[in-house]
């Protein structure tokens, strides 16, 4: 039988593969893998799922909840402009030096994404950090890094400098 024909014959069974693997891991009492144990073997992946649970934890209240990454908060250009008027914002531009030479949002600090180290940021002044880039993609990446370090939500300009300029917000041209 050719490999192509074999693949066609096995294709309908592929969606069942995870179920079959899980069932095979749950061998019954007296099977070779579970001999010497008290009770049936644990389902496939059980050891990994229970790795974070302390020994002897019997109820769900003792199971620590997995830490979810802090969310990103997307700001529109209008929301960012209003926040900048109120003050207490540390605006960080994560674009390249060449992009910054074309114009920046007034008051922005430039830290290119390839040099952005959230552990090195001094966040002690109490200002809220807002990140931006050209389109919002790189500022989201920087925001995820910063959120992982601080455990707090991080704001970024959705749509980046493109959205800022499209909304006819002010731009400083060096």
Secondary structure, DSSP 4 states (H G I P E B T S, - for coil): --HHHHHHHHGGGGGGHHHHHHHHHT--TTSGGGTTSSSPPPPTTHHHHTTTSPTT--SGGGSPPPPPPPPEEEE-HHHHHHHHHH--EEEEE-S-HHHHTT-B-TT-EE--GGG--GGG---TT-PEEEEE-SSSHHHHHHHHHHHHHH-S-EEEETTHHHHHHHTT---B--
